[in-house]
Amino acid sequence: MSKREFSPDTKIIHGEKHGMNPYGSLQMPIFQTSTFEFENTAQGAARFAGKEGGYIYSRLGSPTTTQVEEKVAYLEGAEACCAFASGMGAISSSTTAFLKAGDRLVADKALYGCTFSLFCHKLPSYGIDVEFIDTRDLEAVKKAVSKKTDMVYFETIANPTMKVPDIEEVAKIAHEANKDCLVVVDNTFATGLICKPLELGADIVVHSATKYLNGHGDVIAGFAASSAELMGTIKGIGLKDLTGSVLGAQEAFLVNRGLKTLTIRMQKHSENAMKIAEALEKDPRITKVYYTGLASHEDAATIKKQLKGYGGMISFDVETPELAEKMMNNVKLCTLAVSLGDAETLIQHPGSMTHSTYTDEEMEQAGFSKCLVRLSVGLEDADDIIWDITQALDEASK
C-alpha cells in the first residue's frame, strides 16, 4: 500500500484522528469539560505518574486542544506544541519556565509592547539580567551573548518596525557561545508558511494565534512549539504551574477552523500588502514605507534568504505625529483598532497604543517614533484600501 507524507498545507486542514472523535463528525467536537473519567484508580495513578497517555483535567489538555496543537506543530516543523489562552500566555510561559534569578536574557529592542514590558519592567525584578540590542547587528549579538547568556529572544518580522534579523546567524552565535542557550523567536507576523525558525536553528517558536493563525478577530489564543523535551518543560511548568494560561475548548475549536483557510488567507494578505506598499511609496506625504516585500527594505538580503513570502503587515512614517493621528481619525474603510491578521484591514498608532510601554527614548533606540502608522492589511479589495488611506491623508492634510 502506497504512503505519502502530506504537506503542512494539507495537515493543517485534516489533522490527526487518534480515535478522539468516536462519532465520526467532520469537525473535531468541542470537549466542553473540566475533567475526564478514569476507568479505575490504577489508570488515574498511571496518568498522573506519566506512565500512560490520556486526559486528566482540561488544564492539562483535551482532545479539542490536542488537534490544534498538532496542526501548529506541523506548520512549524516542531516535535510538539502547546496551546495557551493568549500570545502573552505563550511568551510568559516559554520564558519564565526556564529563566530564574541570576540568569541572563538578550532581547531585541523592537518587540511587541507587552513583551517589551515583561522583559524591561518585570523580569529584572525577579533578578534576571536583561539586555536589549539590535539582533540584526551581528557584531552587537556577538558582544552581548556569552557563555553566561541563557536566552536570546526576537521576532521573525519585528513589531512594529518590520525589520528582519538573520535567525540562522543569531542562533549560531548564541549556541556557539553557550550550547544550552535557548533561542526563542516570535513568528506571529510570518507564520510557519512564510518562515520556519526552528529549521533555521531557533529552539522555541511562539505565536499570538489571535492573529493570522485564527484570522477572524474572534479569539484570544497563543502557541509555543519546540522539541518534545522543551515543550514538556513549557507545558509542565510554564503553563501548568506558573501562568495557568489555558486555552478553552471553544477557542481551540475556532482556531482549528481558522487554520483550515490559513494558506489562502496568507496568499491574499501578501498580495494585497504588496500592492498597497508600492502605492504608499509613491505618496509624497509618506516619508518611509516598511514592508518586507519592497526592494527598498534594508534587510532585503536576509528576507530573500529567510522568508518564503512577505505577509500582510506594513508600517509607514508620515511627517508628524499630528498628521498620523488626523489620518487615522479619517479612515472610512480601515478599522482603527489594534491586533492584526484579520479579514478586516486594521490601522493603529504604535506610539500611543500597542507600544505605549516604550518611552520616546526607547522608541528611538528601537527604530521608530510617534510618526509611525501600522497597517494590518486585510482581505478586502486592495484598491479600496489604497483609496481609503489616500482620502484619509487628503483630509488630514487640509
URQUICOR-V950581 format. One record per pair of residues at least 4 apart in sequence whose C-alpha atoms are under 8 Angstrom apart, sorted by sequence separation. I is the first residue (numbers start at 0). J is the second residue. D is the distance in Angstrom with one decimal. If there is no record, write none. Layout:
BEGIN
i | j | d
I | J | D
I | J | D
END
This chain:
BEGIN
i | j | d
5 | 9 | 6.1
6 | 10 | 6.3
7 | 11 | 5.9
8 | 12 | 7.0
9 | 13 | 6.4
10 | 14 | 5.1
16 | 20 | 6.9
20 | 24 | 6.9
24 | 28 | 7.4
38 | 42 | 6.4
39 | 43 | 6.6
40 | 44 | 6.1
41 | 45 | 6.1
42 | 46 | 6.2
43 | 47 | 6.3
44 | 48 | 6.1
45 | 49 | 6.2
46 | 50 | 5.9
55 | 59 | 6.9
56 | 60 | 6.7
57 | 61 | 5.5
60 | 64 | 6.3
61 | 65 | 6.0
62 | 66 | 6.3
63 | 67 | 6.9
64 | 68 | 6.1
65 | 69 | 6.2
66 | 70 | 6.4
67 | 71 | 6.4
68 | 72 | 6.2
69 | 73 | 6.3
70 | 74 | 6.3
71 | 75 | 6.2
72 | 76 | 5.8
73 | 77 | 6.4
84 | 88 | 6.1
85 | 89 | 6.5
86 | 90 | 6.2
87 | 91 | 5.8
88 | 92 | 5.9
89 | 93 | 5.9
90 | 94 | 6.2
91 | 95 | 5.8
92 | 96 | 5.7
93 | 97 | 7.3
94 | 98 | 6.1
95 | 99 | 7.2
98 | 102 | 6.1
110 | 114 | 6.3
111 | 115 | 6.2
112 | 116 | 6.2
113 | 117 | 6.2
114 | 118 | 6.3
115 | 119 | 5.7
116 | 120 | 5.4
117 | 121 | 5.0
118 | 122 | 5.3
119 | 123 | 6.9
120 | 124 | 7.2
121 | 125 | 7.0
122 | 126 | 6.9
123 | 127 | 4.8
136 | 140 | 6.4
137 | 141 | 6.2
138 | 142 | 6.2
139 | 143 | 6.1
140 | 144 | 5.9
141 | 145 | 7.6
144 | 148 | 5.7
153 | 157 | 7.6
154 | 158 | 7.5
157 | 161 | 4.7
165 | 169 | 6.2
166 | 170 | 5.9
167 | 171 | 6.1
168 | 172 | 6.2
169 | 173 | 6.2
170 | 174 | 6.0
171 | 175 | 6.0
172 | 176 | 6.2
173 | 177 | 6.2
174 | 178 | 4.4
186 | 190 | 5.5
189 | 193 | 5.3
190 | 194 | 6.4
191 | 195 | 5.1
195 | 199 | 6.9
196 | 200 | 6.5
197 | 201 | 4.6
208 | 212 | 5.0
209 | 213 | 5.8
210 | 214 | 5.5
225 | 229 | 6.3
226 | 230 | 6.0
227 | 231 | 6.0
228 | 232 | 6.8
229 | 233 | 6.3
230 | 234 | 5.8
231 | 235 | 5.6
232 | 236 | 5.4
233 | 237 | 4.6
234 | 238 | 4.9
235 | 239 | 5.3
236 | 240 | 4.9
237 | 241 | 5.0
238 | 242 | 5.3
239 | 243 | 5.3
246 | 250 | 6.6
247 | 251 | 6.2
248 | 252 | 6.1
249 | 253 | 6.4
250 | 254 | 6.2
251 | 255 | 6.1
252 | 256 | 6.3
253 | 257 | 6.2
254 | 258 | 6.2
255 | 259 | 6.9
256 | 260 | 7.7
257 | 261 | 6.5
260 | 264 | 6.0
261 | 265 | 6.0
262 | 266 | 6.4
263 | 267 | 6.4
264 | 268 | 6.1
265 | 269 | 6.0
266 | 270 | 6.1
267 | 271 | 6.0
268 | 272 | 6.0
269 | 273 | 6.2
270 | 274 | 6.6
271 | 275 | 6.2
272 | 276 | 5.9
273 | 277 | 6.2
274 | 278 | 6.4
275 | 279 | 6.1
276 | 280 | 6.2
277 | 281 | 6.9
278 | 282 | 6.9
289 | 293 | 7.8
292 | 296 | 7.5
295 | 299 | 7.4
298 | 302 | 6.1
299 | 303 | 6.1
300 | 304 | 6.4
301 | 305 | 5.8
302 | 306 | 5.3
303 | 307 | 7.8
318 | 322 | 6.9
319 | 323 | 6.5
320 | 324 | 6.2
321 | 325 | 6.1
322 | 326 | 5.9
323 | 327 | 6.3
324 | 328 | 6.2
325 | 329 | 6.4
326 | 330 | 6.8
330 | 334 | 7.4
341 | 345 | 7.8
348 | 352 | 5.8
349 | 353 | 4.9
350 | 354 | 5.3
351 | 355 | 4.8
357 | 361 | 5.5
358 | 362 | 6.1
359 | 363 | 6.3
360 | 364 | 6.3
361 | 365 | 6.1
362 | 366 | 6.2
363 | 367 | 5.5
367 | 371 | 6.6
379 | 383 | 7.2
380 | 384 | 6.7
381 | 385 | 6.3
382 | 386 | 6.1
383 | 387 | 6.3
384 | 388 | 6.4
385 | 389 | 6.1
386 | 390 | 6.1
387 | 391 | 6.1
388 | 392 | 6.2
389 | 393 | 6.2
390 | 394 | 6.2
391 | 395 | 6.1
392 | 396 | 6.0
393 | 397 | 6.6
5 | 10 | 6.5
10 | 15 | 7.9
37 | 42 | 6.2
38 | 43 | 7.8
45 | 50 | 5.1
46 | 51 | 4.9
54 | 59 | 7.5
55 | 60 | 7.7
56 | 61 | 7.6
60 | 65 | 6.7
72 | 77 | 4.8
83 | 88 | 5.8
84 | 89 | 7.8
98 | 103 | 7.9
110 | 115 | 5.7
116 | 121 | 7.0
117 | 122 | 6.2
118 | 123 | 7.3
122 | 127 | 5.6
123 | 128 | 5.9
134 | 139 | 7.1
156 | 161 | 5.2
157 | 162 | 5.2
164 | 169 | 7.7
173 | 178 | 7.5
174 | 179 | 6.9
186 | 191 | 7.3
189 | 194 | 6.1
190 | 195 | 7.7
196 | 201 | 5.4
197 | 202 | 6.0
208 | 213 | 5.8
209 | 214 | 7.0
210 | 215 | 8.0
213 | 218 | 7.1
225 | 230 | 5.9
231 | 236 | 8.0
232 | 237 | 6.8
233 | 238 | 6.2
234 | 239 | 6.1
235 | 240 | 6.9
236 | 241 | 6.2
237 | 242 | 6.1
238 | 243 | 5.0
239 | 244 | 8.0
246 | 251 | 6.5
280 | 285 | 7.0
291 | 296 | 6.2
294 | 299 | 6.5
301 | 306 | 8.0
317 | 322 | 6.8
318 | 323 | 8.0
330 | 335 | 7.8
347 | 352 | 7.3
348 | 353 | 7.4
349 | 354 | 4.9
350 | 355 | 5.4
357 | 362 | 5.8
362 | 367 | 5.4
363 | 368 | 6.1
379 | 384 | 7.2
37 | 43 | 5.7
45 | 51 | 5.4
46 | 52 | 6.2
54 | 60 | 6.5
72 | 78 | 6.4
83 | 89 | 5.7
109 | 115 | 7.9
122 | 128 | 7.8
123 | 129 | 6.7
133 | 139 | 7.0
134 | 140 | 6.0
156 | 162 | 5.7
157 | 163 | 6.4
174 | 180 | 6.0
197 | 203 | 6.9
210 | 216 | 7.3
224 | 230 | 6.9
237 | 243 | 7.8
238 | 244 | 5.9
279 | 285 | 6.9
290 | 296 | 6.6
293 | 299 | 7.9
317 | 323 | 6.2
339 | 345 | 6.5
349 | 355 | 6.8
362 | 368 | 5.8
20 | 27 | 6.4
46 | 53 | 6.7
54 | 61 | 6.3
72 | 79 | 5.7
82 | 89 | 7.5
108 | 115 | 8.0
122 | 129 | 7.6
132 | 139 | 6.8
133 | 140 | 7.7
156 | 163 | 5.0
173 | 180 | 6.3
174 | 181 | 8.0
197 | 204 | 7.0
209 | 216 | 6.9
223 | 230 | 7.8
238 | 245 | 7.1
280 | 287 | 7.1
289 | 296 | 6.5
291 | 298 | 8.0
328 | 335 | 7.8
338 | 345 | 7.4
350 | 357 | 7.7
20 | 28 | 7.1
46 | 54 | 7.7
47 | 55 | 7.7
72 | 80 | 5.4
132 | 140 | 7.3
155 | 163 | 5.9
156 | 164 | 7.6
173 | 181 | 8.0
186 | 194 | 7.7
196 | 204 | 6.9
209 | 217 | 7.8
280 | 288 | 6.1
291 | 299 | 7.3
327 | 335 | 6.8
337 | 345 | 6.8
42 | 51 | 7.7
46 | 55 | 7.2
71 | 80 | 6.8
154 | 163 | 7.8
155 | 164 | 6.7
173 | 182 | 7.4
209 | 218 | 5.5
279 | 288 | 6.9
334 | 343 | 7.2
336 | 345 | 5.7
337 | 346 | 7.0
359 | 368 | 7.2
69 | 79 | 7.1
119 | 129 | 7.1
154 | 164 | 7.8
186 | 196 | 7.6
209 | 219 | 4.7
333 | 343 | 7.2
334 | 344 | 6.2
335 | 345 | 5.9
336 | 346 | 6.0
337 | 347 | 5.8
68 | 79 | 7.6
69 | 80 | 6.6
118 | 129 | 6.8
132 | 143 | 7.8
155 | 166 | 7.5
208 | 219 | 7.1
209 | 220 | 5.1
291 | 302 | 6.9
333 | 344 | 5.1
334 | 345 | 4.8
335 | 346 | 5.0
336 | 347 | 5.7
43 | 55 | 7.7
68 | 80 | 5.2
170 | 182 | 6.2
184 | 196 | 6.9
207 | 219 | 8.0
208 | 220 | 5.0
209 | 221 | 6.8
276 | 288 | 6.8
332 | 344 | 7.9
333 | 345 | 5.6
334 | 346 | 6.0
335 | 347 | 5.7
350 | 362 | 7.8
68 | 81 | 5.8
130 | 143 | 7.7
207 | 220 | 6.1
208 | 221 | 4.6
276 | 289 | 8.0
333 | 346 | 6.4
68 | 82 | 6.1
207 | 221 | 4.4
208 | 222 | 6.6
276 | 290 | 6.7
67 | 82 | 7.9
206 | 221 | 5.4
207 | 222 | 6.7
337 | 352 | 7.5
205 | 221 | 7.4
206 | 222 | 5.1
277 | 293 | 7.4
292 | 308 | 7.8
337 | 353 | 6.9
184 | 201 | 6.8
205 | 222 | 5.6
206 | 223 | 6.4
273 | 290 | 7.9
276 | 293 | 7.5
292 | 309 | 5.3
64 | 82 | 6.8
182 | 200 | 7.9
183 | 201 | 6.2
186 | 204 | 6.4
187 | 205 | 7.3
205 | 223 | 4.3
291 | 309 | 5.5
350 | 368 | 6.5
351 | 369 | 7.4
35 | 54 | 6.2
36 | 55 | 7.6
134 | 153 | 7.4
182 | 201 | 5.0
183 | 202 | 6.0
184 | 203 | 6.4
185 | 204 | 5.8
186 | 205 | 6.1
187 | 206 | 4.8
204 | 223 | 5.6
205 | 224 | 6.5
273 | 292 | 6.3
290 | 309 | 7.8
291 | 310 | 7.8
327 | 346 | 7.1
350 | 369 | 4.8
35 | 55 | 5.3
181 | 201 | 7.6
182 | 202 | 5.2
183 | 203 | 4.7
184 | 204 | 5.0
185 | 205 | 4.8
186 | 206 | 5.8
187 | 207 | 5.8
203 | 223 | 6.9
204 | 224 | 5.2
273 | 293 | 7.5
327 | 347 | 7.2
349 | 369 | 7.2
350 | 370 | 8.0
34 | 55 | 6.1
35 | 56 | 6.0
181 | 202 | 5.8
182 | 203 | 6.4
183 | 204 | 5.8
184 | 205 | 6.3
185 | 206 | 5.8
187 | 208 | 7.3
190 | 211 | 7.3
203 | 224 | 5.9
204 | 225 | 6.5
348 | 369 | 7.4
350 | 371 | 7.3
34 | 56 | 4.3
35 | 57 | 7.9
151 | 173 | 7.3
181 | 203 | 7.4
183 | 205 | 7.4
190 | 212 | 7.5
203 | 225 | 4.8
290 | 312 | 6.9
349 | 371 | 7.0
33 | 56 | 5.9
34 | 57 | 5.9
104 | 127 | 7.3
106 | 129 | 7.2
108 | 131 | 5.0
187 | 210 | 7.1
188 | 211 | 7.6
202 | 225 | 6.2
203 | 226 | 7.8
290 | 313 | 5.1
348 | 371 | 6.7
349 | 372 | 6.7
33 | 57 | 5.2
90 | 114 | 7.5
102 | 126 | 7.7
103 | 127 | 5.9
104 | 128 | 6.1
105 | 129 | 5.8
106 | 130 | 6.2
107 | 131 | 5.3
108 | 132 | 5.4
109 | 133 | 7.7
187 | 211 | 7.3
202 | 226 | 7.6
289 | 313 | 5.8
290 | 314 | 6.8
324 | 348 | 7.6
348 | 372 | 5.2
349 | 373 | 6.7
32 | 57 | 6.9
33 | 58 | 7.7
100 | 125 | 5.8
101 | 126 | 5.7
102 | 127 | 5.2
103 | 128 | 4.6
104 | 129 | 4.8
105 | 130 | 4.9
106 | 131 | 4.9
107 | 132 | 5.0
108 | 133 | 5.8
148 | 173 | 7.9
288 | 313 | 7.3
289 | 314 | 5.1
323 | 348 | 7.7
347 | 372 | 6.1
348 | 373 | 6.3
87 | 113 | 7.5
91 | 117 | 8.0
99 | 125 | 7.3
100 | 126 | 4.3
101 | 127 | 5.4
102 | 128 | 6.2
103 | 129 | 5.9
104 | 130 | 6.4
105 | 131 | 6.0
106 | 132 | 6.3
107 | 133 | 5.3
203 | 229 | 8.0
220 | 246 | 6.6
288 | 314 | 6.1
289 | 315 | 5.8
346 | 372 | 7.3
347 | 373 | 5.5
87 | 114 | 7.2
99 | 126 | 7.3
100 | 127 | 5.0
101 | 128 | 6.8
103 | 130 | 8.0
105 | 132 | 7.3
107 | 134 | 5.6
288 | 315 | 4.3
346 | 373 | 5.8
347 | 374 | 6.7
99 | 127 | 6.4
106 | 134 | 7.7
135 | 163 | 7.0
144 | 172 | 7.7
145 | 173 | 7.5
148 | 176 | 8.0
149 | 177 | 7.7
197 | 225 | 7.4
287 | 315 | 5.5
288 | 316 | 6.6
346 | 374 | 4.6
98 | 127 | 7.3
135 | 164 | 4.5
140 | 169 | 7.0
144 | 173 | 6.2
148 | 177 | 7.0
151 | 180 | 7.3
155 | 184 | 6.4
170 | 199 | 7.8
171 | 200 | 7.1
286 | 315 | 7.5
287 | 316 | 5.2
311 | 340 | 7.4
345 | 374 | 5.9
346 | 375 | 6.3
134 | 164 | 5.8
135 | 165 | 6.4
146 | 176 | 5.0
147 | 177 | 7.3
149 | 179 | 7.0
150 | 180 | 5.2
151 | 181 | 6.3
152 | 182 | 6.0
153 | 183 | 6.7
154 | 184 | 5.2
155 | 185 | 6.1
156 | 186 | 7.4
166 | 196 | 6.7
170 | 200 | 5.5
220 | 250 | 7.2
285 | 315 | 6.9
286 | 316 | 5.5
287 | 317 | 7.3
344 | 374 | 7.2
345 | 375 | 5.1
30 | 61 | 7.0
134 | 165 | 7.9
137 | 168 | 7.6
141 | 172 | 6.5
145 | 176 | 5.0
146 | 177 | 4.6
149 | 180 | 4.5
150 | 181 | 4.6
151 | 182 | 4.8
152 | 183 | 4.8
153 | 184 | 5.3
154 | 185 | 4.5
155 | 186 | 5.3
157 | 188 | 7.9
170 | 201 | 5.9
219 | 250 | 7.4
285 | 316 | 5.8
286 | 317 | 5.4
344 | 375 | 5.5
345 | 376 | 6.7
30 | 62 | 6.9
137 | 169 | 7.0
140 | 172 | 7.4
141 | 173 | 8.0
144 | 176 | 6.6
145 | 177 | 6.6
148 | 180 | 6.3
149 | 181 | 6.2
150 | 182 | 5.8
151 | 183 | 6.1
152 | 184 | 5.9
153 | 185 | 6.4
154 | 186 | 6.2
155 | 187 | 7.8
156 | 188 | 6.0
167 | 199 | 4.8
218 | 250 | 6.0
285 | 317 | 4.7
286 | 318 | 6.5
344 | 376 | 4.7
345 | 377 | 7.3
30 | 63 | 6.1
150 | 183 | 7.3
152 | 185 | 7.9
154 | 187 | 8.0
155 | 188 | 7.2
156 | 189 | 6.7
166 | 199 | 6.2
167 | 200 | 5.6
284 | 317 | 6.3
285 | 318 | 7.1
343 | 376 | 7.4
344 | 377 | 4.0
29 | 63 | 5.9
155 | 189 | 6.8
166 | 200 | 7.1
167 | 201 | 7.6
284 | 318 | 7.1
341 | 375 | 7.8
343 | 377 | 4.6
344 | 378 | 7.2
28 | 63 | 6.7
134 | 169 | 7.2
166 | 201 | 7.1
218 | 253 | 7.2
340 | 375 | 6.3
342 | 377 | 4.7
343 | 378 | 6.4
344 | 379 | 7.5
27 | 63 | 6.4
218 | 254 | 7.5
339 | 375 | 5.2
340 | 376 | 7.5
341 | 377 | 6.0
342 | 378 | 5.0
343 | 379 | 7.0
276 | 313 | 7.0
338 | 375 | 8.0
340 | 377 | 7.1
341 | 378 | 8.0
342 | 379 | 7.4
105 | 143 | 7.1
272 | 310 | 7.3
27 | 66 | 7.9
105 | 144 | 7.1
155 | 194 | 7.8
269 | 308 | 7.3
272 | 311 | 5.2
213 | 253 | 7.0
269 | 309 | 5.8
271 | 311 | 7.4
272 | 312 | 7.0
344 | 384 | 7.8
155 | 196 | 7.7
213 | 254 | 4.6
269 | 310 | 4.6
272 | 313 | 7.1
212 | 254 | 6.7
213 | 255 | 7.5
215 | 257 | 7.1
268 | 310 | 6.2
269 | 311 | 4.9
19 | 62 | 6.2
105 | 148 | 7.2
110 | 153 | 7.1
213 | 256 | 7.5
214 | 257 | 6.0
268 | 311 | 4.7
103 | 147 | 6.7
104 | 148 | 6.2
109 | 153 | 8.0
110 | 154 | 6.9
213 | 257 | 4.4
266 | 310 | 7.9
102 | 147 | 7.5
103 | 148 | 5.0
104 | 149 | 6.0
105 | 150 | 6.3
106 | 151 | 5.6
107 | 152 | 6.5
212 | 257 | 6.3
213 | 258 | 6.2
265 | 310 | 6.5
102 | 148 | 7.1
103 | 149 | 5.4
104 | 150 | 4.9
105 | 151 | 4.8
106 | 152 | 4.6
107 | 153 | 5.2
111 | 157 | 7.8
208 | 254 | 7.5
212 | 258 | 5.7
265 | 311 | 7.4
102 | 149 | 6.1
103 | 150 | 6.7
104 | 151 | 5.9
105 | 152 | 6.4
106 | 153 | 5.9
107 | 154 | 7.9
110 | 157 | 6.2
111 | 158 | 5.5
214 | 261 | 7.6
323 | 370 | 6.1
104 | 152 | 7.5
109 | 157 | 6.1
110 | 158 | 5.5
111 | 159 | 7.3
213 | 261 | 7.9
322 | 370 | 7.9
323 | 371 | 7.2
109 | 158 | 6.4
110 | 159 | 7.4
212 | 261 | 6.5
320 | 369 | 5.3
321 | 370 | 7.9
323 | 372 | 6.6
109 | 159 | 7.2
211 | 261 | 7.2
319 | 369 | 7.7
320 | 370 | 4.4
15 | 66 | 6.8
98 | 149 | 7.5
109 | 160 | 7.0
319 | 370 | 5.3
320 | 371 | 7.6
332 | 383 | 7.9
333 | 384 | 7.0
14 | 66 | 6.4
98 | 150 | 8.0
318 | 370 | 6.5
332 | 384 | 7.0
14 | 67 | 7.8
317 | 370 | 5.5
15 | 69 | 7.7
211 | 265 | 7.8
316 | 370 | 5.3
317 | 371 | 6.7
333 | 387 | 7.1
14 | 69 | 7.1
316 | 371 | 4.5
317 | 372 | 7.8
332 | 387 | 6.1
14 | 70 | 6.0
315 | 371 | 5.6
316 | 372 | 6.2
331 | 387 | 6.3
314 | 371 | 6.6
315 | 372 | 5.4
330 | 387 | 6.0
314 | 372 | 5.5
315 | 373 | 6.6
330 | 388 | 6.6
11 | 70 | 4.9
314 | 373 | 4.4
10 | 70 | 6.6
11 | 71 | 7.4
313 | 373 | 6.0
314 | 374 | 5.9
330 | 390 | 7.6
331 | 391 | 7.8
312 | 373 | 7.5
313 | 374 | 5.1
329 | 390 | 8.0
330 | 391 | 5.2
11 | 73 | 7.2
312 | 374 | 6.0
313 | 375 | 6.5
326 | 388 | 7.8
329 | 391 | 4.9
10 | 73 | 6.9
11 | 74 | 7.1
312 | 375 | 4.9
313 | 376 | 7.4
328 | 391 | 7.8
329 | 392 | 7.9
311 | 375 | 6.0
312 | 376 | 6.2
327 | 391 | 7.0
311 | 376 | 5.2
326 | 391 | 5.0
329 | 394 | 6.8
7 | 73 | 5.7
8 | 74 | 7.8
311 | 377 | 7.4
325 | 391 | 8.0
326 | 392 | 5.2
329 | 395 | 7.2
7 | 74 | 5.5
326 | 394 | 7.1
325 | 394 | 7.9
326 | 395 | 5.0
192 | 262 | 7.3
325 | 395 | 5.0
322 | 395 | 6.2
322 | 396 | 7.2
272 | 376 | 5.9
271 | 376 | 6.9
271 | 377 | 7.7
275 | 381 | 6.6
279 | 385 | 7.9
271 | 378 | 7.4
274 | 381 | 6.9
275 | 382 | 7.8
278 | 385 | 7.2
268 | 376 | 6.1
284 | 392 | 7.8
268 | 377 | 6.0
271 | 380 | 7.5
272 | 381 | 7.7
275 | 384 | 7.6
93 | 203 | 8.0
268 | 378 | 6.0
271 | 381 | 5.2
275 | 385 | 6.1
194 | 305 | 6.7
267 | 378 | 6.3
93 | 205 | 7.9
194 | 306 | 5.2
193 | 306 | 5.4
194 | 307 | 6.3
193 | 307 | 4.6
264 | 378 | 7.5
75 | 190 | 8.0
90 | 205 | 6.4
192 | 307 | 7.3
193 | 308 | 5.2
75 | 191 | 4.9
89 | 205 | 6.3
90 | 206 | 7.9
192 | 308 | 8.0
193 | 309 | 7.1
74 | 191 | 5.2
89 | 206 | 7.1
193 | 310 | 7.4
74 | 192 | 6.9
89 | 207 | 7.6
76 | 195 | 7.1
86 | 205 | 7.6
75 | 195 | 5.6
77 | 197 | 7.2
86 | 206 | 5.8
87 | 207 | 7.3
189 | 309 | 7.4
75 | 196 | 7.7
76 | 197 | 7.0
86 | 207 | 3.7
189 | 310 | 6.0
75 | 197 | 7.1
76 | 198 | 7.3
85 | 207 | 6.4
86 | 208 | 6.5
188 | 310 | 6.9
85 | 208 | 7.4
86 | 209 | 7.2
188 | 311 | 7.9
85 | 209 | 7.2
188 | 312 | 7.2
216 | 340 | 7.9
215 | 340 | 7.8
216 | 341 | 5.5
214 | 340 | 5.4
215 | 341 | 5.1
216 | 342 | 7.8
214 | 341 | 4.7
215 | 342 | 6.1
161 | 289 | 6.1
210 | 338 | 6.8
211 | 339 | 7.3
214 | 342 | 6.6
75 | 204 | 7.9
160 | 289 | 6.9
161 | 290 | 6.4
162 | 291 | 8.0
209 | 338 | 7.9
210 | 339 | 5.4
211 | 340 | 4.4
93 | 223 | 7.1
161 | 291 | 6.9
210 | 340 | 4.5
211 | 341 | 6.7
209 | 340 | 8.0
210 | 341 | 6.6
89 | 221 | 5.4
86 | 219 | 7.6
88 | 221 | 6.7
89 | 222 | 5.6
90 | 223 | 7.8
85 | 219 | 5.3
86 | 220 | 5.8
87 | 221 | 7.2
89 | 223 | 5.8
164 | 298 | 7.8
84 | 219 | 6.4
85 | 220 | 3.9
86 | 221 | 4.0
97 | 232 | 8.0
162 | 297 | 7.9
163 | 298 | 6.1
84 | 220 | 4.6
85 | 221 | 4.4
86 | 222 | 6.8
96 | 232 | 6.7
162 | 298 | 6.7
165 | 301 | 6.0
83 | 220 | 5.7
84 | 221 | 6.0
85 | 222 | 7.9
96 | 233 | 5.7
164 | 301 | 7.3
82 | 220 | 7.4
83 | 221 | 4.7
163 | 301 | 6.9
82 | 221 | 5.9
83 | 222 | 5.7
163 | 302 | 6.8
166 | 305 | 8.0
82 | 222 | 4.6
93 | 233 | 5.5
96 | 236 | 5.8
165 | 305 | 7.5
81 | 222 | 5.6
82 | 223 | 6.8
92 | 233 | 6.1
96 | 237 | 4.5
80 | 222 | 6.9
81 | 223 | 5.4
92 | 234 | 7.9
95 | 237 | 6.5
80 | 223 | 5.6
81 | 224 | 6.5
94 | 237 | 8.0
80 | 224 | 4.2
92 | 236 | 7.9
93 | 237 | 6.3
79 | 224 | 5.8
80 | 225 | 6.4
92 | 237 | 4.1
96 | 241 | 7.5
78 | 224 | 7.6
79 | 225 | 5.7
91 | 237 | 7.6
92 | 238 | 5.7
95 | 241 | 7.9
77 | 224 | 5.9
78 | 225 | 6.1
79 | 226 | 5.8
77 | 225 | 5.2
78 | 226 | 5.0
79 | 227 | 5.1
75 | 224 | 7.2
77 | 226 | 6.2
78 | 227 | 5.5
81 | 230 | 7.0
92 | 241 | 7.0
80 | 230 | 6.5
88 | 238 | 7.9
92 | 242 | 6.2
71 | 222 | 7.8
79 | 230 | 6.3
91 | 242 | 7.4
161 | 312 | 7.8
72 | 224 | 6.1
81 | 233 | 7.9
161 | 313 | 7.4
71 | 224 | 7.5
72 | 225 | 8.0
81 | 234 | 6.5
161 | 314 | 7.2
68 | 222 | 7.7
88 | 242 | 6.8
160 | 314 | 6.7
83 | 238 | 7.7
89 | 244 | 7.8
159 | 314 | 6.7
88 | 244 | 5.4
85 | 244 | 7.2
84 | 244 | 5.0
83 | 244 | 5.4
84 | 245 | 5.0
85 | 246 | 7.6
83 | 245 | 5.0
84 | 246 | 4.1
82 | 245 | 7.1
83 | 246 | 4.7
84 | 247 | 7.0
82 | 246 | 6.0
59 | 239 | 6.9
58 | 239 | 7.1
64 | 246 | 7.5
64 | 247 | 7.9
64 | 248 | 6.5
67 | 251 | 6.6
58 | 243 | 7.5
63 | 248 | 6.0
67 | 252 | 7.8
58 | 245 | 5.8
61 | 248 | 7.7
64 | 251 | 5.4
67 | 254 | 7.2
63 | 251 | 6.3
64 | 252 | 7.6
67 | 255 | 5.4
63 | 252 | 6.4
66 | 255 | 7.8
159 | 349 | 7.1
160 | 366 | 6.7
160 | 367 | 6.5
159 | 367 | 7.8
159 | 373 | 6.8
31 | 248 | 6.0
30 | 248 | 6.1
31 | 249 | 7.6
29 | 248 | 5.7
29 | 249 | 6.2
29 | 252 | 6.3
28 | 252 | 7.6
27 | 252 | 7.4
133 | 365 | 7.7
113 | 353 | 7.7
116 | 356 | 6.1
112 | 353 | 5.5
113 | 354 | 7.6
115 | 356 | 7.4
116 | 357 | 7.9
111 | 353 | 7.2
112 | 354 | 4.3
115 | 357 | 7.9
111 | 354 | 6.8
112 | 355 | 6.9
113 | 356 | 7.2
112 | 356 | 5.8
112 | 357 | 7.2
12 | 258 | 6.8
11 | 258 | 6.1
12 | 259 | 4.5
11 | 259 | 6.1
12 | 260 | 7.9
8 | 262 | 6.6
108 | 364 | 7.1
109 | 365 | 4.9
108 | 365 | 4.9
109 | 366 | 7.3
END
